[in-house]
Amino acid sequence: MDASKRLTVLCSRENGKITRYPEKLRTLDNGVEHYFVEVTCNDGIQYGLQAFGEEAVSLFKETMKTLGKSA
């Protein structure tokens, strides 16, 4: 399961909330995109989701969609 699908599952089934996220994708020195999101569930457990390349772009878009922001 890729990071964007895990984000959807955590925010829906696990009642998680996105608690930390960058406003934009980060490009590493080698040119690869990187994105990281922190999700905190009602029971206090925190999950860190990170992705690289195309998966990072998908995670970024899904994060912005979940937050109701434009990507």
CHARMM-style PDB file with segment names, atoms N, HN, CA, C and O in Angstrom:
ATOM      1  N   MET     1       0.859  -1.173   0.000  1.00  0.00      PROA
ATOM      2  CA  MET     1       0.000   0.000   0.000  1.00  0.00      PROA
ATOM      3  C   MET     1       0.903   1.234   0.000  1.00  0.00      PROA
ATOM      4  O   MET     1       1.816   1.338   0.818  1.00  0.00      PROA
ATOM      5  N   ASP     2       0.646   2.159  -0.912  1.00  0.00      PROA
ATOM      6  HN  ASP     2      -0.096   2.074  -1.576  1.00  0.00      PROA
ATOM      7  CA  ASP     2       1.499   3.342  -0.950  1.00  0.00      PROA
ATOM      8  C   ASP     2       1.077   4.359   0.115  1.00  0.00      PROA
ATOM      9  O   ASP     2       0.032   4.211   0.748  1.00  0.00      PROA
ATOM     10  N   ALA     3       1.893   5.377   0.299  1.00  0.00      PROA
ATOM     11  HN  ALA     3       2.742   5.497  -0.215  1.00  0.00      PROA
ATOM     12  CA  ALA     3       1.701   6.336   1.392  1.00  0.00      PROA
ATOM     13  C   ALA     3       0.394   7.107   1.275  1.00  0.00      PROA
ATOM     14  O   ALA     3      -0.234   7.390   2.295  1.00  0.00      PROA
ATOM     15  N   SER     4      -0.039   7.456   0.071  1.00  0.00      PROA
ATOM     16  HN  SER     4       0.471   7.227  -0.758  1.00  0.00      PROA
ATOM     17  CA  SER     4      -1.284   8.213  -0.071  1.00  0.00      PROA
ATOM     18  C   SER     4      -2.486   7.365   0.340  1.00  0.00      PROA
ATOM     19  O   SER     4      -3.442   7.888   0.912  1.00  0.00      PROA
ATOM     20  N   LYS     5      -2.448   6.067   0.058  1.00  0.00      PROA
ATOM     21  HN  LYS     5      -1.671   5.641  -0.406  1.00  0.00      PROA
ATOM     22  CA  LYS     5      -3.537   5.174   0.488  1.00  0.00      PROA
ATOM     23  C   LYS     5      -3.509   4.980   2.002  1.00  0.00      PROA
ATOM     24  O   LYS     5      -4.558   4.930   2.644  1.00  0.00      PROA
ATOM     25  N   ARG     6      -2.307   4.872   2.569  1.00  0.00      PROA
ATOM     26  HN  ARG     6      -1.455   4.912   2.047  1.00  0.00      PROA
ATOM     27  CA  ARG     6      -2.201   4.759   4.033  1.00  0.00      PROA
ATOM     28  C   ARG     6      -2.758   6.000   4.705  1.00  0.00      PROA
ATOM     29  O   ARG     6      -3.411   5.906   5.744  1.00  0.00      PROA
ATOM     30  N   LEU     7      -2.504   7.168   4.116  1.00  0.00      PROA
ATOM     31  HN  LEU     7      -1.974   7.244   3.271  1.00  0.00      PROA
ATOM     32  CA  LEU     7      -3.035   8.424   4.662  1.00  0.00      PROA
ATOM     33  C   LEU     7      -4.556   8.386   4.668  1.00  0.00      PROA
ATOM     34  O   LEU     7      -5.185   8.742   5.664  1.00  0.00      PROA
ATOM     35  N   THR     8      -5.143   7.960   3.568  1.00  0.00      PROA
ATOM     36  HN  THR     8      -4.632   7.670   2.758  1.00  0.00      PROA
ATOM     37  CA  THR     8      -6.601   7.873   3.473  1.00  0.00      PROA
ATOM     38  C   THR     8      -7.165   6.931   4.531  1.00  0.00      PROA
ATOM     39  O   THR     8      -8.163   7.248   5.179  1.00  0.00      PROA
ATOM     40  N   VAL     9      -6.528   5.777   4.707  1.00  0.00      PROA
ATOM     41  HN  VAL     9      -5.717   5.520   4.181  1.00  0.00      PROA
ATOM     42  CA  VAL     9      -6.987   4.804   5.704  1.00  0.00      PROA
ATOM     43  C   VAL     9      -6.869   5.380   7.114  1.00  0.00      PROA
ATOM     44  O   VAL     9      -7.807   5.279   7.904  1.00  0.00      PROA
ATOM     45  N   LEU    10      -5.737   5.976   7.428  1.00  0.00      PROA
ATOM     46  HN  LEU    10      -4.975   6.058   6.785  1.00  0.00      PROA
ATOM     47  CA  LEU    10      -5.546   6.532   8.775  1.00  0.00      PROA
ATOM     48  C   LEU    10      -6.538   7.643   9.077  1.00  0.00      PROA
ATOM     49  O   LEU    10      -7.040   7.738  10.197  1.00  0.00      PROA
ATOM     50  N   CYS    11      -6.823   8.478   8.098  1.00  0.00      PROA
ATOM     51  HN  CYS    11      -6.415   8.401   7.188  1.00  0.00      PROA
ATOM     52  CA  CYS    11      -7.732   9.609   8.337  1.00  0.00      PROA
ATOM     53  C   CYS    11      -9.197   9.202   8.320  1.00  0.00      PROA
ATOM     54  O   CYS    11     -10.037   9.931   8.847  1.00  0.00      PROA
ATOM     55  N   SER    12      -9.526   8.060   7.731  1.00  0.00      PROA
ATOM     56  HN  SER    12      -8.843   7.467   7.303  1.00  0.00      PROA
ATOM     57  CA  SER    12     -10.925   7.637   7.701  1.00  0.00      PROA
ATOM     58  C   SER    12     -11.209   6.566   8.756  1.00  0.00      PROA
ATOM     59  O   SER    12     -11.972   6.809   9.692  1.00  0.00      PROA
ATOM     60  N   ARG    13     -10.614   5.406   8.616  1.00  0.00      PROA
ATOM     61  HN  ARG    13      -9.995   5.209   7.856  1.00  0.00      PROA
ATOM     62  CA  ARG    13     -10.904   4.291   9.529  1.00  0.00      PROA
ATOM     63  C   ARG    13     -10.373   4.507  10.938  1.00  0.00      PROA
ATOM     64  O   ARG    13     -11.011   4.109  11.913  1.00  0.00      PROA
ATOM     65  N   GLU    14      -9.223   5.126  11.045  1.00  0.00      PROA
ATOM     66  HN  GLU    14      -8.705   5.449  10.253  1.00  0.00      PROA
ATOM     67  CA  GLU    14      -8.581   5.293  12.351  1.00  0.00      PROA
ATOM     68  C   GLU    14      -8.860   6.655  12.983  1.00  0.00      PROA
ATOM     69  O   GLU    14      -8.309   6.970  14.038  1.00  0.00      PROA
ATOM     70  N   ASN    15      -9.707   7.462  12.350  1.00  0.00      PROA
ATOM     71  HN  ASN    15     -10.155   7.206  11.493  1.00  0.00      PROA
ATOM     72  CA  ASN    15     -10.044   8.797  12.851  1.00  0.00      PROA
ATOM     73  C   ASN    15      -8.808   9.648  13.103  1.00  0.00      PROA
ATOM     74  O   ASN    15      -8.741  10.393  14.081  1.00  0.00      PROA
ATOM     75  N   GLY    16      -7.839   9.533  12.218  1.00  0.00      PROA
ATOM     76  HN  GLY    16      -7.892   8.928  11.423  1.00  0.00      PROA
ATOM     77  CA  GLY    16      -6.613  10.300  12.354  1.00  0.00      PROA
ATOM     78  C   GLY    16      -6.757  11.706  11.819  1.00  0.00      PROA
ATOM     79  O   GLY    16      -7.615  11.989  10.983  1.00  0.00      PROA
ATOM     80  N   LYS    17      -5.919  12.567  12.307  1.00  0.00      PROA
ATOM     81  HN  LYS    17      -5.222  12.338  12.986  1.00  0.00      PROA
ATOM     82  CA  LYS    17      -5.854  13.957  11.860  1.00  0.00      PROA
ATOM     83  C   LYS    17      -4.430  14.245  11.408  1.00  0.00      PROA
ATOM     84  O   LYS    17      -3.469  13.808  12.041  1.00  0.00      PROA
ATOM     85  N   ILE    18      -4.298  14.970  10.329  1.00  0.00      PROA
ATOM     86  HN  ILE    18      -5.078  15.326   9.814  1.00  0.00      PROA
ATOM     87  CA  ILE    18      -2.975  15.392   9.869  1.00  0.00      PROA
ATOM     88  C   ILE    18      -2.490  16.469  10.819  1.00  0.00      PROA
ATOM     89  O   ILE    18      -3.121  17.518  10.951  1.00  0.00      PROA
ATOM     90  N   THR    19      -1.373  16.215  11.480  1.00  0.00      PROA
ATOM     91  HN  THR    19      -0.860  15.363  11.373  1.00  0.00      PROA
ATOM     92  CA  THR    19      -0.885  17.142  12.499  1.00  0.00      PROA
ATOM     93  C   THR    19       0.400  17.863  12.093  1.00  0.00      PROA
ATOM     94  O   THR    19       0.791  18.843  12.728  1.00  0.00      PROA
ATOM     95  N   ARG    20       1.048  17.386  11.049  1.00  0.00      PROA
ATOM     96  HN  ARG    20       0.730  16.591  10.533  1.00  0.00      PROA
ATOM     97  CA  ARG    20       2.269  18.057  10.576  1.00  0.00      PROA
ATOM     98  C   ARG    20       2.447  17.740   9.096  1.00  0.00      PROA
ATOM     99  O   ARG    20       2.386  16.585   8.675  1.00  0.00      PROA
ATOM    100  N   TYR    21       2.668  18.793   8.324  1.00  0.00      PROA
ATOM    101  HN  TYR    21       2.718  19.732   8.666  1.00  0.00      PROA
ATOM    102  CA  TYR    21       2.855  18.600   6.889  1.00  0.00      PROA
ATOM    103  C   TYR    21       3.521  19.840   6.298  1.00  0.00      PROA
ATOM    104  O   TYR    21       3.246  20.958   6.735  1.00  0.00      PROA
ATOM    105  N   PRO    22       4.379  19.656   5.324  1.00  0.00      PROA
ATOM    106  CA  PRO    22       4.949  20.801   4.618  1.00  0.00      PROA
ATOM    107  C   PRO    22       3.935  21.341   3.605  1.00  0.00      PROA
ATOM    108  O   PRO    22       3.088  20.601   3.104  1.00  0.00      PROA
ATOM    109  N   GLU    23       4.032  22.609   3.319  1.00  0.00      PROA
ATOM    110  HN  GLU    23       4.720  23.210   3.726  1.00  0.00      PROA
ATOM    111  CA  GLU    23       3.131  23.240   2.358  1.00  0.00      PROA
ATOM    112  C   GLU    23       3.491  22.926   0.912  1.00  0.00      PROA
ATOM    113  O   GLU    23       2.698  23.163   0.000  1.00  0.00      PROA
ATOM    114  N   LYS    24       4.710  22.383   0.704  1.00  0.00      PROA
ATOM    115  HN  LYS    24       5.354  22.191   1.445  1.00  0.00      PROA
ATOM    116  CA  LYS    24       5.115  22.066  -0.666  1.00  0.00      PROA
ATOM    117  C   LYS    24       6.055  20.864  -0.662  1.00  0.00      PROA
ATOM    118  O   LYS    24       6.613  20.489   0.369  1.00  0.00      PROA
ATOM    119  N   LEU    25       6.213  20.277  -1.839  1.00  0.00      PROA
ATOM    120  HN  LEU    25       5.760  20.582  -2.677  1.00  0.00      PROA
ATOM    121  CA  LEU    25       7.143  19.172  -2.017  1.00  0.00      PROA
ATOM    122  C   LEU    25       8.573  19.668  -1.855  1.00  0.00      PROA
ATOM    123  O   LEU    25       8.877  20.829  -2.128  1.00  0.00      PROA
ATOM    124  N   ARG    26       9.426  18.791  -1.415  1.00  0.00      PROA
ATOM    125  HN  ARG    26       9.179  17.847  -1.193  1.00  0.00      PROA
ATOM    126  CA  ARG    26      10.847  19.101  -1.301  1.00  0.00      PROA
ATOM    127  C   ARG    26      11.588  18.320  -2.382  1.00  0.00      PROA
ATOM    128  O   ARG    26      11.322  17.136  -2.588  1.00  0.00      PROA
ATOM    129  N   THR    27      12.502  18.972  -3.060  1.00  0.00      PROA
ATOM    130  HN  THR    27      12.718  19.934  -2.893  1.00  0.00      PROA
ATOM    131  CA  THR    27      13.335  18.292  -4.043  1.00  0.00      PROA
ATOM    132  C   THR    27      14.722  18.097  -3.434  1.00  0.00      PROA
ATOM    133  O   THR    27      15.386  19.059  -3.047  1.00  0.00      PROA
ATOM    134  N   LEU    28      15.141  16.850  -3.356  1.00  0.00      PROA
ATOM    135  HN  LEU    28      14.601  16.068  -3.670  1.00  0.00      PROA
ATOM    136  CA  LEU    28      16.445  16.519  -2.791  1.00  0.00      PROA
ATOM    137  C   LEU    28      17.563  16.913  -3.758  1.00  0.00      PROA
ATOM    138  O   LEU    28      17.306  17.205  -4.926  1.00  0.00      PROA
ATOM    139  N   ASP    29      18.792  16.918  -3.268  1.00  0.00      PROA
ATOM    140  HN  ASP    29      19.001  16.680  -2.319  1.00  0.00      PROA
ATOM    141  CA  ASP    29      19.946  17.284  -4.099  1.00  0.00      PROA
ATOM    142  C   ASP    29      20.076  16.434  -5.355  1.00  0.00      PROA
ATOM    143  O   ASP    29      20.601  16.894  -6.369  1.00  0.00      PROA
ATOM    144  N   ASN    30      19.594  15.188  -5.289  1.00  0.00      PROA
ATOM    145  HN  ASN    30      19.167  14.814  -4.466  1.00  0.00      PROA
ATOM    146  CA  ASN    30      19.686  14.310  -6.454  1.00  0.00      PROA
ATOM    147  C   ASN    30      18.499  14.462  -7.412  1.00  0.00      PROA
ATOM    148  O   ASN    30      18.372  13.708  -8.376  1.00  0.00      PROA
ATOM    149  N   GLY    31      17.626  15.452  -7.135  1.00  0.00      PROA
ATOM    150  HN  GLY    31      17.729  16.065  -6.351  1.00  0.00      PROA
ATOM    151  CA  GLY    31      16.502  15.741  -8.019  1.00  0.00      PROA
ATOM    152  C   GLY    31      15.233  14.970  -7.732  1.00  0.00      PROA
ATOM    153  O   GLY    31      14.233  15.164  -8.423  1.00  0.00      PROA
ATOM    154  N   VAL    32      15.239  14.100  -6.731  1.00  0.00      PROA
ATOM    155  HN  VAL    32      16.051  13.943  -6.169  1.00  0.00      PROA
ATOM    156  CA  VAL    32      14.070  13.296  -6.388  1.00  0.00      PROA
ATOM    157  C   VAL    32      13.159  14.089  -5.443  1.00  0.00      PROA
ATOM    158  O   VAL    32      13.625  14.731  -4.502  1.00  0.00      PROA
ATOM    159  N   GLU    33      11.860  14.029  -5.716  1.00  0.00      PROA
ATOM    160  HN  GLU    33      11.482  13.508  -6.481  1.00  0.00      PROA
ATOM    161  CA  GLU    33      10.873  14.689  -4.848  1.00  0.00      PROA
ATOM    162  C   GLU    33      10.727  13.903  -3.540  1.00  0.00      PROA
ATOM    163  O   GLU    33      10.846  12.678  -3.527  1.00  0.00      PROA
ATOM    164  N   HSD    34      10.467  14.624  -2.436  1.00  0.00      PROA
ATOM    165  HN  HSD    34      10.371  15.620  -2.447  1.00  0.00      PROA
ATOM    166  CA  HSD    34      10.275  14.002  -1.123  1.00  0.00      PROA
ATOM    167  C   HSD    34       9.124  14.714  -0.428  1.00  0.00      PROA
ATOM    168  O   HSD    34       8.966  15.928  -0.551  1.00  0.00      PROA
ATOM    169  N   TYR    35       8.310  13.933   0.315  1.00  0.00      PROA
ATOM    170  HN  TYR    35       8.438  12.946   0.415  1.00  0.00      PROA
ATOM    171  CA  TYR    35       7.224  14.525   1.093  1.00  0.00      PROA
ATOM    172  C   TYR    35       7.008  13.699   2.349  1.00  0.00      PROA
ATOM    173  O   TYR    35       7.160  12.478   2.325  1.00  0.00      PROA
ATOM    174  N   PHE    36       6.653  14.360   3.451  1.00  0.00      PROA
ATOM    175  HN  PHE    36       6.530  15.352   3.470  1.00  0.00      PROA
ATOM    176  CA  PHE    36       6.452  13.728   4.749  1.00  0.00      PROA
ATOM    177  C   PHE    36       5.192  14.284   5.392  1.00  0.00      PROA
ATOM    178  O   PHE    36       4.949  15.490   5.344  1.00  0.00      PROA
ATOM    179  N   VAL    37       4.390  13.412   5.993  1.00  0.00      PROA
ATOM    180  HN  VAL    37       4.588  12.432   6.032  1.00  0.00      PROA
ATOM    181  CA  VAL    37       3.172  13.813   6.701  1.00  0.00      PROA
ATOM    182  C   VAL    37       3.131  13.095   8.043  1.00  0.00      PROA
ATOM    183  O   VAL    37       3.484  11.920   8.134  1.00  0.00      PROA
ATOM    184  N   GLU    38       2.700  13.801   9.080  1.00  0.00      PROA
ATOM    185  HN  GLU    38       2.413  14.756   9.005  1.00  0.00      PROA
ATOM    186  CA  GLU    38       2.475  13.179  10.380  1.00  0.00      PROA
ATOM    187  C   GLU    38       0.978  13.112  10.627  1.00  0.00      PROA
ATOM    188  O   GLU    38       0.271  14.106  10.463  1.00  0.00      PROA
ATOM    189  N   VAL    39       0.493  11.932  11.025  1.00  0.00      PROA
ATOM    190  HN  VAL    39       1.068  11.125  11.158  1.00  0.00      PROA
ATOM    191  CA  VAL    39      -0.924  11.740  11.332  1.00  0.00      PROA
ATOM    192  C   VAL    39      -1.034  11.276  12.778  1.00  0.00      PROA
ATOM    193  O   VAL    39      -0.327  10.359  13.195  1.00  0.00      PROA
ATOM    194  N   THR    40      -1.922  11.908  13.544  1.00  0.00      PROA
ATOM    195  HN  THR    40      -2.496  12.653  13.205  1.00  0.00      PROA
ATOM    196  CA  THR    40      -2.151  11.529  14.932  1.00  0.00      PROA
ATOM    197  C   THR    40      -3.576  11.001  15.066  1.00  0.00      PROA
ATOM    198  O   THR    40      -4.534  11.671  14.681  1.00  0.00      PROA
ATOM    199  N   CYS    41      -3.707   9.789  15.617  1.00  0.00      PROA
ATOM    200  HN  CYS    41      -2.928   9.244  15.929  1.00  0.00      PROA
ATOM    201  CA  CYS    41      -5.010   9.169  15.798  1.00  0.00      PROA
ATOM    202  C   CYS    41      -5.587   9.548  17.160  1.00  0.00      PROA
ATOM    203  O   CYS    41      -4.880  10.061  18.027  1.00  0.00      PROA
ATOM    204  N   ASN    42      -6.883   9.287  17.331  1.00  0.00      PROA
ATOM    205  HN  ASN    42      -7.458   8.871  16.626  1.00  0.00      PROA
ATOM    206  CA  ASN    42      -7.571   9.630  18.585  1.00  0.00      PROA
ATOM    207  C   ASN    42      -6.943   8.984  19.812  1.00  0.00      PROA
ATOM    208  O   ASN    42      -7.030   9.531  20.912  1.00  0.00      PROA
ATOM    209  N   ASP    43      -6.311   7.826  19.635  1.00  0.00      PROA
ATOM    210  HN  ASP    43      -6.240   7.382  18.742  1.00  0.00      PROA
ATOM    211  CA  ASP    43      -5.681   7.154  20.774  1.00  0.00      PROA
ATOM    212  C   ASP    43      -4.295   7.697  21.094  1.00  0.00      PROA
ATOM    213  O   ASP    43      -3.618   7.188  21.987  1.00  0.00      PROA
ATOM    214  N   GLY    44      -3.863   8.746  20.357  1.00  0.00      PROA
ATOM    215  HN  GLY    44      -4.413   9.160  19.632  1.00  0.00      PROA
ATOM    216  CA  GLY    44      -2.586   9.385  20.615  1.00  0.00      PROA
ATOM    217  C   GLY    44      -1.413   8.818  19.837  1.00  0.00      PROA
ATOM    218  O   GLY    44      -0.313   9.367  19.894  1.00  0.00      PROA
ATOM    219  N   ILE    45      -1.625   7.739  19.118  1.00  0.00      PROA
ATOM    220  HN  ILE    45      -2.519   7.293  19.072  1.00  0.00      PROA
ATOM    221  CA  ILE    45      -0.544   7.158  18.327  1.00  0.00      PROA
ATOM    222  C   ILE    45      -0.280   8.041  17.109  1.00  0.00      PROA
ATOM    223  O   ILE    45      -1.202   8.456  16.407  1.00  0.00      PROA
ATOM    224  N   GLN    46       0.998   8.316  16.881  1.00  0.00      PROA
ATOM    225  HN  GLN    46       1.747   7.979  17.452  1.00  0.00      PROA
ATOM    226  CA  GLN    46       1.396   9.149  15.742  1.00  0.00      PROA
ATOM    227  C   GLN    46       2.064   8.278  14.682  1.00  0.00      PROA
ATOM    228  O   GLN    46       2.841   7.371  14.981  1.00  0.00      PROA
ATOM    229  N   TYR    47       1.730   8.588  13.441  1.00  0.00      PROA
ATOM    230  HN  TYR    47       1.099   9.325  13.198  1.00  0.00      PROA
ATOM    231  CA  TYR    47       2.319   7.877  12.308  1.00  0.00      PROA
ATOM    232  C   TYR    47       3.017   8.880  11.409  1.00  0.00      PROA
ATOM    233  O   TYR    47       2.484   9.956  11.136  1.00  0.00      PROA
ATOM    234  N   GLY    48       4.201   8.530  10.953  1.00  0.00      PROA
ATOM    235  HN  GLY    48       4.634   7.656  11.175  1.00  0.00      PROA
ATOM    236  CA  GLY    48       4.923   9.347   9.992  1.00  0.00      PROA
ATOM    237  C   GLY    48       4.907   8.647   8.644  1.00  0.00      PROA
ATOM    238  O   GLY    48       5.333   7.497   8.533  1.00  0.00      PROA
ATOM    239  N   LEU    49       4.426   9.325   7.638  1.00  0.00      PROA
ATOM    240  HN  LEU    49       4.080  10.258   7.729  1.00  0.00      PROA
ATOM    241  CA  LEU    49       4.392   8.776   6.283  1.00  0.00      PROA
ATOM    242  C   LEU    49       5.336   9.591   5.423  1.00  0.00      PROA
ATOM    243  O   LEU    49       5.231  10.816   5.360  1.00  0.00      PROA
ATOM    244  N   GLN    50       6.253   8.914   4.764  1.00  0.00      PROA
ATOM    245  HN  GLN    50       6.339   7.919   4.815  1.00  0.00      PROA
ATOM    246  CA  GLN    50       7.139   9.629   3.860  1.00  0.00      PROA
ATOM    247  C   GLN    50       7.194   8.902   2.532  1.00  0.00      PROA
ATOM    248  O   GLN    50       7.021   7.686   2.460  1.00  0.00      PROA
ATOM    249  N   ALA    51       7.436   9.665   1.491  1.00  0.00      PROA
ATOM    250  HN  ALA    51       7.576  10.653   1.549  1.00  0.00      PROA
ATOM    251  CA  ALA    51       7.471   9.082   0.158  1.00  0.00      PROA
ATOM    252  C   ALA    51       8.467   9.840  -0.700  1.00  0.00      PROA
ATOM    253  O   ALA    51       8.812  10.989  -0.424  1.00  0.00      PROA
ATOM    254  N   PHE    52       8.919   9.167  -1.750  1.00  0.00      PROA
ATOM    255  HN  PHE    52       8.639   8.234  -1.974  1.00  0.00      PROA
ATOM    256  CA  PHE    52       9.886   9.731  -2.687  1.00  0.00      PROA
ATOM    257  C   PHE    52       9.367   9.574  -4.113  1.00  0.00      PROA
ATOM    258  O   PHE    52       8.595   8.660  -4.405  1.00  0.00      PROA
ATOM    259  N   GLY    53       9.793  10.461  -4.985  1.00  0.00      PROA
ATOM    260  HN  GLY    53      10.419  11.203  -4.747  1.00  0.00      PROA
ATOM    261  CA  GLY    53       9.444  10.367  -6.404  1.00  0.00      PROA
ATOM    262  C   GLY    53       7.965  10.594  -6.654  1.00  0.00      PROA
ATOM    263  O   GLY    53       7.344  11.462  -6.041  1.00  0.00      PROA
ATOM    264  N   GLU    54       7.405   9.797  -7.569  1.00  0.00      PROA
ATOM    265  HN  GLU    54       7.910   9.092  -8.066  1.00  0.00      PROA
ATOM    266  CA  GLU    54       5.986   9.932  -7.920  1.00  0.00      PROA
ATOM    267  C   GLU    54       5.075   9.676  -6.729  1.00  0.00      PROA
ATOM    268  O   GLU    54       4.012  10.285  -6.612  1.00  0.00      PROA
ATOM    269  N   GLU    55       5.493   8.770  -5.844  1.00  0.00      PROA
ATOM    270  HN  GLU    55       6.357   8.275  -5.940  1.00  0.00      PROA
ATOM    271  CA  GLU    55       4.695   8.502  -4.654  1.00  0.00      PROA
ATOM    272  C   GLU    55       4.634   9.745  -3.763  1.00  0.00      PROA
ATOM    273  O   GLU    55       3.618   9.983  -3.111  1.00  0.00      PROA
ATOM    274  N   ALA    56       5.699  10.532  -3.727  1.00  0.00      PROA
ATOM    275  HN  ALA    56       6.525  10.338  -4.256  1.00  0.00      PROA
ATOM    276  CA  ALA    56       5.704  11.781  -2.958  1.00  0.00      PROA
ATOM    277  C   ALA    56       4.699  12.768  -3.530  1.00  0.00      PROA
ATOM    278  O   ALA    56       3.994  13.446  -2.784  1.00  0.00      PROA
ATOM    279  N   VAL    57       4.635  12.846  -4.846  1.00  0.00      PROA
ATOM    280  HN  VAL    57       5.208  12.295  -5.452  1.00  0.00      PROA
ATOM    281  CA  VAL    57       3.668  13.743  -5.498  1.00  0.00      PROA
ATOM    282  C   VAL    57       2.248  13.307  -5.148  1.00  0.00      PROA
ATOM    283  O   VAL    57       1.401  14.150  -4.853  1.00  0.00      PROA
ATOM    284  N   SER    58       1.976  12.009  -5.178  1.00  0.00      PROA
ATOM    285  HN  SER    58       2.663  11.324  -5.418  1.00  0.00      PROA
ATOM    286  CA  SER    58       0.652  11.486  -4.826  1.00  0.00      PROA
ATOM    287  C   SER    58       0.314  11.771  -3.364  1.00  0.00      PROA
ATOM    288  O   SER    58      -0.812  12.155  -3.049  1.00  0.00      PROA
ATOM    289  N   LEU    59       1.283  11.583  -2.477  1.00  0.00      PROA
ATOM    290  HN  LEU    59       2.197  11.270  -2.733  1.00  0.00      PROA
ATOM    291  CA  LEU    59       1.056  11.851  -1.054  1.00  0.00      PROA
ATOM    292  C   LEU    59       0.776  13.336  -0.823  1.00  0.00      PROA
ATOM    293  O   LEU    59      -0.111  13.688  -0.044  1.00  0.00      PROA
ATOM    294  N   PHE    60       1.517  14.189  -1.486  1.00  0.00      PROA
ATOM    295  HN  PHE    60       2.237  13.903  -2.118  1.00  0.00      PROA
ATOM    296  CA  PHE    60       1.291  15.628  -1.368  1.00  0.00      PROA
ATOM    297  C   PHE    60      -0.125  15.991  -1.822  1.00  0.00      PROA
ATOM    298  O   PHE    60      -0.834  16.720  -1.128  1.00  0.00      PROA
ATOM    299  N   LYS    61      -0.530  15.487  -2.978  1.00  0.00      PROA
ATOM    300  HN  LYS    61       0.046  14.895  -3.542  1.00  0.00      PROA
ATOM    301  CA  LYS    61      -1.864  15.790  -3.508  1.00  0.00      PROA
ATOM    302  C   LYS    61      -2.962  15.269  -2.585  1.00  0.00      PROA
ATOM    303  O   LYS    61      -3.950  15.963  -2.346  1.00  0.00      PROA
ATOM    304  N   GLU    62      -2.797  14.059  -2.069  1.00  0.00      PROA
ATOM    305  HN  GLU    62      -1.995  13.495  -2.263  1.00  0.00      PROA
ATOM    306  CA  GLU    62      -3.787  13.489  -1.164  1.00  0.00      PROA
ATOM    307  C   GLU    62      -3.857  14.259   0.155  1.00  0.00      PROA
ATOM    308  O   GLU    62      -4.936  14.432   0.722  1.00  0.00      PROA
ATOM    309  N   THR    63      -2.708  14.717   0.638  1.00  0.00      PROA
ATOM    310  HN  THR    63      -1.832  14.576   0.178  1.00  0.00      PROA
ATOM    311  CA  THR    63      -2.672  15.518   1.863  1.00  0.00      PROA
ATOM    312  C   THR    63      -3.449  16.822   1.660  1.00  0.00      PROA
ATOM    313  O   THR    63      -4.288  17.184   2.485  1.00  0.00      PROA
ATOM    314  N   MET    64      -3.169  17.511   0.576  1.00  0.00      PROA
ATOM    315  HN  MET    64      -2.487  17.217  -0.094  1.00  0.00      PROA
ATOM    316  CA  MET    64      -3.855  18.778   0.302  1.00  0.00      PROA
ATOM    317  C   MET    64      -5.351  18.559   0.108  1.00  0.00      PROA
ATOM    318  O   MET    64      -6.160  19.374   0.552  1.00  0.00      PROA
ATOM    319  N   LYS    65      -5.721  17.467  -0.550  1.00  0.00      PROA
ATOM    320  HN  LYS    65      -5.064  16.805  -0.910  1.00  0.00      PROA
ATOM    321  CA  LYS    65      -7.136  17.137  -0.753  1.00  0.00      PROA
ATOM    322  C   LYS    65      -7.813  16.889   0.592  1.00  0.00      PROA
ATOM    323  O   LYS    65      -8.902  17.403   0.847  1.00  0.00      PROA
ATOM    324  N   THR    66      -7.166  16.102   1.450  1.00  0.00      PROA
ATOM    325  HN  THR    66      -6.281  15.684   1.242  1.00  0.00      PROA
ATOM    326  CA  THR    66      -7.720  15.785   2.767  1.00  0.00      PROA
ATOM    327  C   THR    66      -7.885  17.045   3.604  1.00  0.00      PROA
ATOM    328  O   THR    66      -8.851  17.167   4.358  1.00  0.00      PROA
ATOM    329  N   LEU    67      -6.961  17.974   3.482  1.00  0.00      PROA
ATOM    330  HN  LEU    67      -6.176  17.875   2.870  1.00  0.00      PROA
ATOM    331  CA  LEU    67      -7.022  19.228   4.243  1.00  0.00      PROA
ATOM    332  C   LEU    67      -7.923  20.267   3.597  1.00  0.00      PROA
ATOM    333  O   LEU    67      -8.172  21.321   4.183  1.00  0.00      PROA
ATOM    334  N   GLY    68      -8.418  19.984   2.391  1.00  0.00      PROA
ATOM    335  HN  GLY    68      -8.216  19.128   1.915  1.00  0.00      PROA
ATOM    336  CA  GLY    68      -9.283  20.938   1.693  1.00  0.00      PROA
ATOM    337  C   GLY    68      -8.529  22.101   1.102  1.00  0.00      PROA
ATOM    338  O   GLY    68      -9.081  23.189   0.938  1.00  0.00      PROA
ATOM    339  N   LYS    69      -7.252  21.877   0.776  1.00  0.00      PROA
ATOM    340  HN  LYS    69      -6.803  20.993   0.909  1.00  0.00      PROA
ATOM    341  CA  LYS    69      -6.412  22.924   0.181  1.00  0.00      PROA
ATOM    342  C   LYS    69      -6.111  22.553  -1.259  1.00  0.00      PROA
ATOM    343  O   LYS    69      -6.224  21.390  -1.648  1.00  0.00      PROA
ATOM    344  N   SER    70      -5.729  23.543  -2.044  1.00  0.00      PROA
ATOM    345  HN  SER    70      -5.637  24.487  -1.729  1.00  0.00      PROA
ATOM    346  CA  SER    70      -5.365  23.242  -3.438  1.00  0.00      PROA
ATOM    347  C   SER    70      -3.903  22.862  -3.518  1.00  0.00      PROA
ATOM    348  O   SER    70      -3.059  23.427  -2.823  1.00  0.00      PROA
ATOM    349  N   ALA    71      -3.614  21.893  -4.379  1.00  0.00      PROA
ATOM    350  HN  ALA    71      -4.300  21.434  -4.944  1.00  0.00      PROA
ATOM    351  CA  ALA    71      -2.247  21.391  -4.531  1.00  0.00      PROA
ATOM    352  C   ALA    71      -1.490  22.192  -5.567  1.00  0.00      PROA
ATOM    353  OT1 ALA    71      -0.320  21.913  -5.829  1.00  0.00      PROA
TER     354      ALA     71
END
